[in-house]
Each structure stands twice: as structure tokens, then as C-alpha cells.
Amino acid sequence: MAVPKRKTSKSKKNSRRASKKISLPSIHLDKTTGEYVRNHHVSQQGYYNGKKVL
């Protein structure tokens, strides 16, 4: 069975965990409706990239 030879330091452990950070979803202001929408998503009124799609 594999066993670590040395104790993992705090900095090594924390730098490994740094990539698991949760980021906020990116949003932008829709030009036609004036509401905030997630990037690459359709707005509540059915607009995407300034065009009615739904």
C-alpha cells in the first residue's frame, strides 16, 4: 500500500486546493430587455444576442 514518506506541508496542500475555487457565474446586461442575463443563455423574454429566438 502506498504511504507518503513525508508530511504534506500547509502551503503544498493549500496550493493544490486553490484550483477548486468556486467562481461566480458571468453575467451581462441585455441590450434589448435591459435585464442581467448569464453569458450564452437566453433571457426571460426569449432574446439571445439581440434577437428574438423563442
C-alpha distance matrix in Angstrom:
0.0 3.8 6.4 10.0 12.2 15.3 16.7 17.8 21.6 24.0 25.6 22.5 21.4 25.0 25.7 22.8 24.4 27.9 27.8 27.3 30.8 33.2 36.5 39.9 41.4 44.0 47.5 51.0 54.6 56.1 59.5 61.3 60.3 59.5 56.4 52.8 50.6 47.0 46.8 47.0 48.0 51.4 53.4 54.7 58.0 56.5 56.9 54.5 55.4 59.0 59.7 60.0 57.4 57.5
3.8 0.0 3.8 6.8 9.2 12.2 13.7 14.5 18.3 20.8 22.2 19.0 18.2 21.9 22.3 19.5 21.4 24.8 24.8 24.7 28.2 30.8 34.0 37.5 39.1 41.6 45.2 48.6 52.2 53.9 57.2 59.1 58.2 57.4 54.3 50.6 48.5 44.9 44.6 45.0 46.2 49.6 51.6 53.1 56.4 54.9 55.1 52.6 53.3 56.9 57.7 58.3 55.8 56.1
6.4 3.8 0.0 3.8 6.3 9.0 10.4 11.8 15.5 18.2 19.9 17.1 16.3 20.1 20.9 18.6 20.5 23.8 24.4 24.4 27.6 30.4 33.6 37.2 39.1 41.6 45.2 48.6 52.2 54.1 57.4 59.5 58.5 57.4 54.3 50.7 48.8 45.2 45.1 45.8 46.9 50.4 52.1 53.6 57.0 55.8 55.9 53.4 54.1 57.6 58.7 59.2 56.9 57.2
10.0 6.8 3.8 0.0 3.8 5.6 7.1 8.3 12.0 14.9 16.5 13.7 13.4 17.2 17.9 16.0 18.2 21.3 22.2 22.6 25.6 28.7 31.8 35.4 37.6 39.8 43.5 46.8 50.4 52.5 55.7 58.0 57.1 55.8 52.8 49.1 47.4 43.8 43.6 44.6 45.9 49.4 51.1 52.6 56.1 54.9 54.8 52.3 52.7 56.2 57.5 58.2 56.1 56.6
12.2 9.2 6.3 3.8 0.0 3.8 7.0 9.2 12.3 15.8 17.2 14.6 15.2 18.9 19.4 18.2 20.6 23.4 24.6 25.3 28.1 31.4 34.4 38.0 40.3 42.4 46.1 49.3 53.0 55.2 58.3 60.7 59.9 58.4 55.5 51.8 50.2 46.7 46.3 47.4 48.8 52.5 54.1 55.7 59.1 58.0 57.7 55.2 55.4 58.9 60.3 61.2 59.2 59.8
15.3 12.2 9.0 5.6 3.8 0.0 3.8 6.3 8.8 12.4 13.9 11.9 12.7 16.2 17.0 16.3 18.7 21.3 23.0 23.8 26.2 29.7 32.5 36.1 38.7 40.7 44.4 47.6 51.1 53.5 56.6 59.2 58.2 56.6 53.7 50.0 48.6 45.2 45.0 46.3 47.8 51.4 52.8 54.5 57.9 56.9 56.6 54.1 54.2 57.6 59.2 60.2 58.4 59.0
16.7 13.7 10.4 7.1 7.0 3.8 0.0 3.8 6.2 9.3 11.6 10.2 10.2 13.6 15.1 14.6 16.3 19.0 21.1 21.6 23.8 27.2 30.1 33.6 36.3 38.5 42.1 45.3 48.8 51.3 54.5 57.0 55.9 54.2 51.2 47.5 46.3 43.0 43.1 44.6 45.9 49.4 50.6 52.1 55.6 54.9 54.6 52.2 52.5 55.7 57.5 58.4 56.6 57.1
17.8 14.5 11.8 8.3 9.2 6.3 3.8 0.0 3.8 6.7 8.4 6.5 6.5 10.0 11.3 10.8 12.7 15.3 17.4 18.1 20.2 23.7 26.5 30.1 32.8 34.8 38.4 41.6 45.2 47.7 50.8 53.3 52.3 50.6 47.7 43.9 42.7 39.4 39.4 40.9 42.3 45.9 47.1 48.7 52.2 51.4 51.0 48.6 48.8 52.0 53.8 54.8 53.1 53.7
21.6 18.3 15.5 12.0 12.3 8.8 6.2 3.8 0.0 3.8 5.5 5.3 6.2 8.6 10.0 10.9 12.6 14.4 17.1 18.1 19.6 23.2 25.7 29.2 32.1 34.0 37.6 40.6 44.1 46.8 49.8 52.5 51.5 49.5 46.7 43.0 42.1 39.0 38.9 40.8 42.2 45.8 46.7 48.4 51.9 51.3 50.7 48.3 48.3 51.5 53.5 54.6 53.2 53.8
24.0 20.8 18.2 14.9 15.8 12.4 9.3 6.7 3.8 0.0 3.8 5.5 5.1 6.0 8.4 9.9 10.6 12.1 15.3 16.0 16.9 20.4 22.9 26.2 29.4 31.3 34.7 37.8 41.2 44.0 47.0 49.7 48.6 46.5 43.7 40.0 39.3 36.3 36.5 38.6 39.8 43.4 44.1 45.7 49.1 48.7 48.1 46.0 46.0 49.0 51.1 52.2 50.9 51.5
25.6 22.2 19.9 16.5 17.2 13.9 11.6 8.4 5.5 3.8 0.0 3.8 5.4 5.1 5.9 8.5 9.8 10.3 13.5 15.0 15.8 19.5 21.6 25.0 28.0 29.6 33.0 35.9 39.3 42.2 45.0 47.9 47.0 44.9 42.2 38.5 37.8 34.8 34.7 36.8 38.4 41.9 42.7 44.6 47.9 47.4 46.6 44.2 44.0 47.0 49.2 50.5 49.4 50.2
22.5 19.0 17.1 13.7 14.6 11.9 10.2 6.5 5.3 5.5 3.8 0.0 3.8 5.6 5.3 6.3 8.8 10.1 12.4 14.1 15.7 19.5 21.7 25.4 28.1 29.7 33.3 36.3 39.8 42.5 45.4 48.1 47.3 45.5 42.8 39.0 38.0 34.7 34.4 36.1 37.8 41.5 42.6 44.5 47.8 47.0 46.3 43.8 43.6 46.8 48.8 50.1 48.7 49.5
21.4 18.2 16.3 13.4 15.2 12.7 10.2 6.5 6.2 5.1 5.4 3.8 0.0 3.8 5.6 5.3 6.5 8.9 11.3 12.0 13.8 17.3 20.0 23.6 26.4 28.4 32.0 35.2 38.7 41.2 44.3 46.9 45.9 44.1 41.2 37.5 36.4 33.1 33.1 34.9 36.2 39.8 40.8 42.5 45.9 45.2 44.7 42.4 42.6 45.8 47.6 48.6 47.1 47.7
25.0 21.9 20.1 17.2 18.9 16.2 13.6 10.0 8.6 6.0 5.1 5.6 3.8 0.0 3.8 5.3 5.0 6.2 9.4 10.2 11.1 14.7 17.2 20.6 23.6 25.5 29.0 32.1 35.6 38.3 41.3 44.0 42.9 41.0 38.1 34.4 33.5 30.5 30.6 32.6 33.9 37.5 38.3 40.0 43.4 42.9 42.3 40.0 40.1 43.1 45.2 46.3 45.0 45.6
25.7 22.3 20.9 17.9 19.4 17.0 15.1 11.3 10.0 8.4 5.9 5.3 5.6 3.8 0.0 3.8 5.4 5.1 7.7 9.9 11.0 14.8 16.7 20.3 23.0 24.5 28.1 31.0 34.6 37.2 40.1 42.9 42.1 40.2 37.6 33.9 32.8 29.6 29.2 31.2 32.9 36.5 37.6 39.6 42.8 42.1 41.2 38.7 38.5 41.7 43.7 45.1 43.8 44.7
22.8 19.5 18.6 16.0 18.2 16.3 14.6 10.8 10.9 9.9 8.5 6.3 5.3 5.3 3.8 0.0 3.8 5.5 6.6 8.2 10.6 14.2 16.6 20.3 22.6 24.5 28.2 31.3 34.9 37.2 40.3 42.9 42.1 40.5 37.7 33.9 32.5 29.1 28.8 30.3 31.9 35.6 36.9 38.8 42.1 41.1 40.5 38.0 38.0 41.3 43.1 44.2 42.7 43.5
24.4 21.4 20.5 18.2 20.6 18.7 16.3 12.7 12.6 10.6 9.8 8.8 6.5 5.0 5.4 3.8 0.0 3.8 5.5 5.5 7.6 11.1 13.8 17.5 20.0 22.2 25.8 29.1 32.6 35.0 38.2 40.7 39.6 38.0 35.1 31.3 30.0 26.7 26.8 28.5 29.8 33.3 34.4 36.1 39.5 38.8 38.3 36.1 36.3 39.5 41.3 42.2 40.7 41.3
27.9 24.8 23.8 21.3 23.4 21.3 19.0 15.3 14.4 12.1 10.3 10.1 8.9 6.2 5.1 5.5 3.8 0.0 3.8 5.5 5.9 9.8 11.7 15.3 18.0 19.7 23.3 26.4 29.9 32.5 35.5 38.2 37.3 35.5 32.8 29.0 27.9 24.7 24.6 26.6 28.1 31.7 32.6 34.6 37.8 37.2 36.4 34.0 34.0 37.1 39.1 40.3 39.1 39.9
27.8 24.8 24.4 22.2 24.6 23.0 21.1 17.4 17.1 15.3 13.5 12.4 11.3 9.4 7.7 6.6 5.5 3.8 0.0 3.8 5.5 8.8 10.4 14.2 16.2 17.9 21.6 24.7 28.4 30.7 33.7 36.2 35.5 34.0 31.3 27.5 26.0 22.6 22.1 23.8 25.4 29.1 30.4 32.5 35.7 34.7 33.9 31.4 31.4 34.7 36.5 37.7 36.3 37.2
27.3 24.7 24.4 22.6 25.3 23.8 21.6 18.1 18.1 16.0 15.0 14.1 12.0 10.2 9.9 8.2 5.5 5.5 3.8 0.0 3.8 6.4 9.3 12.9 15.0 17.4 21.0 24.4 27.9 30.1 33.4 35.6 34.6 33.2 30.2 26.5 24.9 21.5 21.6 23.2 24.3 27.9 29.0 30.8 34.2 33.3 32.9 30.7 31.2 34.3 36.0 36.8 35.2 35.8
30.8 28.2 27.6 25.6 28.1 26.2 23.8 20.2 19.6 16.9 15.8 15.7 13.8 11.1 11.0 10.6 7.6 5.9 5.5 3.8 0.0 3.8 6.3 9.9 12.6 14.9 18.4 21.8 25.2 27.7 30.9 33.3 32.1 30.5 27.5 23.8 22.6 19.5 19.8 22.0 23.0 26.4 27.2 28.9 32.3 31.8 31.3 29.2 29.6 32.5 34.4 35.3 34.1 34.7
33.2 30.8 30.4 28.7 31.4 29.7 27.2 23.7 23.2 20.4 19.5 19.5 17.3 14.7 14.8 14.2 11.1 9.8 8.8 6.4 3.8 0.0 3.8 6.8 9.4 12.2 15.5 19.1 22.4 24.7 28.1 30.3 28.9 27.3 24.2 20.5 19.3 16.2 17.1 19.3 19.9 23.2 23.7 25.3 28.7 28.4 28.0 26.2 26.9 29.7 31.5 32.2 31.0 31.3
36.5 34.0 33.6 31.8 34.4 32.5 30.1 26.5 25.7 22.9 21.6 21.7 20.0 17.2 16.7 16.6 13.8 11.7 10.4 9.3 6.3 3.8 0.0 3.8 6.5 8.7 12.1 15.5 18.9 21.4 24.7 27.0 25.8 24.1 21.2 17.5 16.4 13.4 14.0 16.6 17.5 20.8 21.2 23.1 26.4 26.0 25.3 23.4 23.7 26.5 28.6 29.5 28.6 29.2
39.9 37.5 37.2 35.4 38.0 36.1 33.6 30.1 29.2 26.2 25.0 25.4 23.6 20.6 20.3 20.3 17.5 15.3 14.2 12.9 9.9 6.8 3.8 0.0 3.8 6.3 9.0 12.6 15.7 18.2 21.6 23.9 22.4 20.6 17.6 13.9 13.1 10.5 11.9 14.9 15.2 18.2 18.2 19.9 23.2 23.2 22.5 20.9 21.4 23.9 26.0 26.8 26.2 26.7
41.4 39.1 39.1 37.6 40.3 38.7 36.3 32.8 32.1 29.4 28.0 28.1 26.4 23.6 23.0 22.6 20.0 18.0 16.2 15.0 12.6 9.4 6.5 3.8 0.0 3.8 6.4 10.1 13.4 15.4 18.9 20.9 19.6 18.3 15.3 11.5 10.0 7.0 8.3 11.2 11.4 14.5 14.8 16.8 19.9 19.6 18.9 17.3 17.9 20.5 22.4 23.2 22.5 23.0
44.0 41.6 41.6 39.8 42.4 40.7 38.5 34.8 34.0 31.3 29.6 29.7 28.4 25.5 24.5 24.5 22.2 19.7 17.9 17.4 14.9 12.2 8.7 6.3 3.8 0.0 3.8 7.0 10.7 12.8 16.0 18.5 17.7 16.2 13.7 10.0 8.6 5.9 6.1 9.6 10.7 13.7 13.9 16.5 19.2 18.8 17.4 15.4 15.4 17.9 20.3 21.6 21.2 22.4
47.5 45.2 45.2 43.5 46.1 44.4 42.1 38.4 37.6 34.7 33.0 33.3 32.0 29.0 28.1 28.2 25.8 23.3 21.6 21.0 18.4 15.5 12.1 9.0 6.4 3.8 0.0 3.8 7.1 9.3 12.7 15.0 14.0 12.4 10.0 6.3 5.4 4.2 5.5 9.2 9.5 11.7 11.1 13.7 16.1 16.2 14.6 13.2 13.2 15.2 17.7 18.9 19.1 20.2
51.0 48.6 48.6 46.8 49.3 47.6 45.3 41.6 40.6 37.8 35.9 36.3 35.2 32.1 31.0 31.3 29.1 26.4 24.7 24.4 21.8 19.1 15.5 12.6 10.1 7.0 3.8 0.0 3.8 6.3 9.2 12.0 11.6 9.7 8.3 5.5 5.6 6.3 6.5 9.8 10.3 11.7 10.7 13.6 15.2 15.4 13.1 11.8 11.1 12.5 15.6 17.2 18.0 19.5
54.6 52.2 52.2 50.4 53.0 51.1 48.8 45.2 44.1 41.2 39.3 39.8 38.7 35.6 34.6 34.9 32.6 29.9 28.4 27.9 25.2 22.4 18.9 15.7 13.4 10.7 7.1 3.8 0.0 3.8 6.3 9.1 8.5 6.1 5.6 4.5 6.3 8.8 9.4 12.1 11.9 12.1 10.2 12.7 13.6 14.4 12.0 11.6 10.9 11.1 14.4 15.9 17.5 18.8
56.1 53.9 54.1 52.5 55.2 53.5 51.3 47.7 46.8 44.0 42.2 42.5 41.2 38.3 37.2 37.2 35.0 32.5 30.7 30.1 27.7 24.7 21.4 18.2 15.4 12.8 9.3 6.3 3.8 0.0 3.8 5.7 5.7 5.1 5.5 6.0 6.4 9.4 9.7 11.2 10.6 9.8 7.9 10.6 10.7 11.2 8.5 8.5 8.0 7.6 10.7 12.2 14.0 15.5
59.5 57.2 57.4 55.7 58.3 56.6 54.5 50.8 49.8 47.0 45.0 45.4 44.3 41.3 40.1 40.3 38.2 35.5 33.7 33.4 30.9 28.1 24.7 21.6 18.9 16.0 12.7 9.2 6.3 3.8 0.0 3.8 5.9 5.6 8.0 9.4 10.2 13.0 12.8 13.9 13.7 12.5 10.8 13.3 12.3 12.9 9.6 9.8 8.3 6.6 10.1 12.2 14.8 16.7
61.3 59.1 59.5 58.0 60.7 59.2 57.0 53.3 52.5 49.7 47.9 48.1 46.9 44.0 42.9 42.9 40.7 38.2 36.2 35.6 33.3 30.3 27.0 23.9 20.9 18.5 15.0 12.0 9.1 5.7 3.8 0.0 3.8 5.8 8.4 10.8 11.3 14.5 14.6 15.1 14.2 12.0 9.9 11.7 9.8 10.6 7.7 9.3 8.8 5.9 8.4 9.6 12.7 14.2
60.3 58.2 58.5 57.1 59.9 58.2 55.9 52.3 51.5 48.6 47.0 47.3 45.9 42.9 42.1 42.1 39.6 37.3 35.5 34.6 32.1 28.9 25.8 22.4 19.6 17.7 14.0 11.6 8.5 5.7 5.9 3.8 0.0 3.8 5.6 8.7 9.7 13.3 14.5 15.3 13.6 11.3 8.2 9.1 7.7 9.7 7.9 10.2 10.9 8.7 10.6 10.7 13.4 14.0
59.5 57.4 57.4 55.8 58.4 56.6 54.2 50.6 49.5 46.5 44.9 45.5 44.1 41.0 40.2 40.5 38.0 35.5 34.0 33.2 30.5 27.3 24.1 20.6 18.3 16.2 12.4 9.7 6.1 5.1 5.6 5.8 3.8 0.0 3.8 6.9 9.2 12.9 14.2 15.9 14.6 13.2 10.1 11.1 10.8 12.8 10.9 12.4 12.4 10.8 13.5 14.2 16.6 17.4
56.4 54.3 54.3 52.8 55.5 53.7 51.2 47.7 46.7 43.7 42.2 42.8 41.2 38.1 37.6 37.7 35.1 32.8 31.3 30.2 27.5 24.2 21.2 17.6 15.3 13.7 10.0 8.3 5.6 5.5 8.0 8.4 5.6 3.8 0.0 3.8 6.4 10.1 12.2 14.2 12.5 11.4 8.0 8.9 9.8 11.9 10.7 12.1 12.8 12.1 14.5 14.7 16.5 16.7
52.8 50.6 50.7 49.1 51.8 50.0 47.5 43.9 43.0 40.0 38.5 39.0 37.5 34.4 33.9 33.9 31.3 29.0 27.5 26.5 23.8 20.5 17.5 13.9 11.5 10.0 6.3 5.5 4.5 6.0 9.4 10.8 8.7 6.9 3.8 0.0 3.8 7.0 9.4 12.0 10.7 10.8 8.2 9.8 11.8 13.1 11.8 12.1 12.7 13.1 15.6 16.2 17.3 17.7
50.6 48.5 48.8 47.4 50.2 48.6 46.3 42.7 42.1 39.3 37.8 38.0 36.4 33.5 32.8 32.5 30.0 27.9 26.0 24.9 22.6 19.3 16.4 13.1 10.0 8.6 5.4 5.6 6.3 6.4 10.2 11.3 9.7 9.2 6.4 3.8 0.0 3.8 6.4 8.5 6.9 7.5 5.9 8.4 10.7 11.0 9.9 9.5 10.7 11.9 14.0 14.4 14.7 15.3
47.0 44.9 45.2 43.8 46.7 45.2 43.0 39.4 39.0 36.3 34.8 34.7 33.1 30.5 29.6 29.1 26.7 24.7 22.6 21.5 19.5 16.2 13.4 10.5 7.0 5.9 4.2 6.3 8.8 9.4 13.0 14.5 13.3 12.9 10.1 7.0 3.8 0.0 3.8 6.4 5.6 8.0 8.1 10.8 13.5 13.0 12.0 10.5 11.6 13.9 15.7 16.3 15.9 16.6
46.8 44.6 45.1 43.6 46.3 45.0 43.1 39.4 38.9 36.5 34.7 34.4 33.1 30.6 29.2 28.8 26.8 24.6 22.1 21.6 19.8 17.1 14.0 11.9 8.3 6.1 5.5 6.5 9.4 9.7 12.8 14.6 14.5 14.2 12.2 9.4 6.4 3.8 0.0 3.8 5.5 8.6 9.8 13.1 15.1 13.9 12.1 9.6 9.8 12.7 14.7 16.0 15.5 17.0
47.0 45.0 45.8 44.6 47.4 46.3 44.6 40.9 40.8 38.6 36.8 36.1 34.9 32.6 31.2 30.3 28.5 26.6 23.8 23.2 22.0 19.3 16.6 14.9 11.2 9.6 9.2 9.8 12.1 11.2 13.9 15.1 15.3 15.9 14.2 12.0 8.5 6.4 3.8 0.0 3.8 7.0 9.6 13.1 14.6 12.5 10.9 7.8 8.5 11.9 12.9 14.1 12.9 14.7
48.0 46.2 46.9 45.9 48.8 47.8 45.9 42.3 42.2 39.8 38.4 37.8 36.2 33.9 32.9 31.9 29.8 28.1 25.4 24.3 23.0 19.9 17.5 15.2 11.4 10.7 9.5 10.3 11.9 10.6 13.7 14.2 13.6 14.6 12.5 10.7 6.9 5.6 5.5 3.8 0.0 3.8 6.5 9.6 11.5 9.6 8.9 6.9 9.1 11.8 12.3 12.5 11.2 12.1
51.4 49.6 50.4 49.4 52.5 51.4 49.4 45.9 45.8 43.4 41.9 41.5 39.8 37.5 36.5 35.6 33.3 31.7 29.1 27.9 26.4 23.2 20.8 18.2 14.5 13.7 11.7 11.7 12.1 9.8 12.5 12.0 11.3 13.2 11.4 10.8 7.5 8.0 8.6 7.0 3.8 0.0 3.8 6.8 8.0 5.8 5.6 5.0 8.3 10.0 9.9 9.2 8.1 8.7
53.4 51.6 52.1 51.1 54.1 52.8 50.6 47.1 46.7 44.1 42.7 42.6 40.8 38.3 37.6 36.9 34.4 32.6 30.4 29.0 27.2 23.7 21.2 18.2 14.8 13.9 11.1 10.7 10.2 7.9 10.8 9.9 8.2 10.1 8.0 8.2 5.9 8.1 9.8 9.6 6.5 3.8 0.0 3.8 5.5 5.2 5.3 6.6 9.5 9.9 10.5 9.6 9.7 9.7
54.7 53.1 53.6 52.6 55.7 54.5 52.1 48.7 48.4 45.7 44.6 44.5 42.5 40.0 39.6 38.8 36.1 34.6 32.5 30.8 28.9 25.3 23.1 19.9 16.8 16.5 13.7 13.6 12.7 10.6 13.3 11.7 9.1 11.1 8.9 9.8 8.4 10.8 13.1 13.1 9.6 6.8 3.8 0.0 3.8 5.5 7.5 9.8 13.0 12.8 12.8 10.9 11.1 9.7
58.0 56.4 57.0 56.1 59.1 57.9 55.6 52.2 51.9 49.1 47.9 47.8 45.9 43.4 42.8 42.1 39.5 37.8 35.7 34.2 32.3 28.7 26.4 23.2 19.9 19.2 16.1 15.2 13.6 10.7 12.3 9.8 7.7 10.8 9.8 11.8 10.7 13.5 15.1 14.6 11.5 8.0 5.5 3.8 0.0 3.8 5.8 9.3 12.3 11.1 10.6 8.2 9.3 7.9
56.5 54.9 55.8 54.9 58.0 56.9 54.9 51.4 51.3 48.7 47.4 47.0 45.2 42.9 42.1 41.1 38.8 37.2 34.7 33.3 31.8 28.4 26.0 23.2 19.6 18.8 16.2 15.4 14.4 11.2 12.9 10.6 9.7 12.8 11.9 13.1 11.0 13.0 13.9 12.5 9.6 5.8 5.2 5.5 3.8 0.0 3.8 6.7 10.2 9.8 8.4 5.8 5.7 4.8
56.9 55.1 55.9 54.8 57.7 56.6 54.6 51.0 50.7 48.1 46.6 46.3 44.7 42.3 41.2 40.5 38.3 36.4 33.9 32.9 31.3 28.0 25.3 22.5 18.9 17.4 14.6 13.1 12.0 8.5 9.6 7.7 7.9 10.9 10.7 11.8 9.9 12.0 12.1 10.9 8.9 5.6 5.3 7.5 5.8 3.8 0.0 3.8 6.7 6.0 5.3 4.5 5.8 7.2
54.5 52.6 53.4 52.3 55.2 54.1 52.2 48.6 48.3 46.0 44.2 43.8 42.4 40.0 38.7 38.0 36.1 34.0 31.4 30.7 29.2 26.2 23.4 20.9 17.3 15.4 13.2 11.8 11.6 8.5 9.8 9.3 10.2 12.4 12.1 12.1 9.5 10.5 9.6 7.8 6.9 5.0 6.6 9.8 9.3 6.7 3.8 0.0 3.8 5.4 5.4 6.5 6.5 9.0
55.4 53.3 54.1 52.7 55.4 54.2 52.5 48.8 48.3 46.0 44.0 43.6 42.6 40.1 38.5 38.0 36.3 34.0 31.4 31.2 29.6 26.9 23.7 21.4 17.9 15.4 13.2 11.1 10.9 8.0 8.3 8.8 10.9 12.4 12.8 12.7 10.7 11.6 9.8 8.5 9.1 8.3 9.5 13.0 12.3 10.2 6.7 3.8 0.0 3.8 5.6 8.5 9.3 12.4
59.0 56.9 57.6 56.2 58.9 57.6 55.7 52.0 51.5 49.0 47.0 46.8 45.8 43.1 41.7 41.3 39.5 37.1 34.7 34.3 32.5 29.7 26.5 23.9 20.5 17.9 15.2 12.5 11.1 7.6 6.6 5.9 8.7 10.8 12.1 13.1 11.9 13.9 12.7 11.9 11.8 10.0 9.9 12.8 11.1 9.8 6.0 5.4 3.8 0.0 3.8 6.9 9.3 12.1
59.7 57.7 58.7 57.5 60.3 59.2 57.5 53.8 53.5 51.1 49.2 48.8 47.6 45.2 43.7 43.1 41.3 39.1 36.5 36.0 34.4 31.5 28.6 26.0 22.4 20.3 17.7 15.6 14.4 10.7 10.1 8.4 10.6 13.5 14.5 15.6 14.0 15.7 14.7 12.9 12.3 9.9 10.5 12.8 10.6 8.4 5.3 5.4 5.6 3.8 0.0 3.8 6.1 9.3
60.0 58.3 59.2 58.2 61.2 60.2 58.4 54.8 54.6 52.2 50.5 50.1 48.6 46.3 45.1 44.2 42.2 40.3 37.7 36.8 35.3 32.2 29.5 26.8 23.2 21.6 18.9 17.2 15.9 12.2 12.2 9.6 10.7 14.2 14.7 16.2 14.4 16.3 16.0 14.1 12.5 9.2 9.6 10.9 8.2 5.8 4.5 6.5 8.5 6.9 3.8 0.0 3.8 6.0
57.4 55.8 56.9 56.1 59.2 58.4 56.6 53.1 53.2 50.9 49.4 48.7 47.1 45.0 43.8 42.7 40.7 39.1 36.3 35.2 34.1 31.0 28.6 26.2 22.5 21.2 19.1 18.0 17.5 14.0 14.8 12.7 13.4 16.6 16.5 17.3 14.7 15.9 15.5 12.9 11.2 8.1 9.7 11.1 9.3 5.7 5.8 6.5 9.3 9.3 6.1 3.8 0.0 3.8
57.5 56.1 57.2 56.6 59.8 59.0 57.1 53.7 53.8 51.5 50.2 49.5 47.7 45.6 44.7 43.5 41.3 39.9 37.2 35.8 34.7 31.3 29.2 26.7 23.0 22.4 20.2 19.5 18.8 15.5 16.7 14.2 14.0 17.4 16.7 17.7 15.3 16.6 17.0 14.7 12.1 8.7 9.7 9.7 7.9 4.8 7.2 9.0 12.4 12.1 9.3 6.0 3.8 0.0
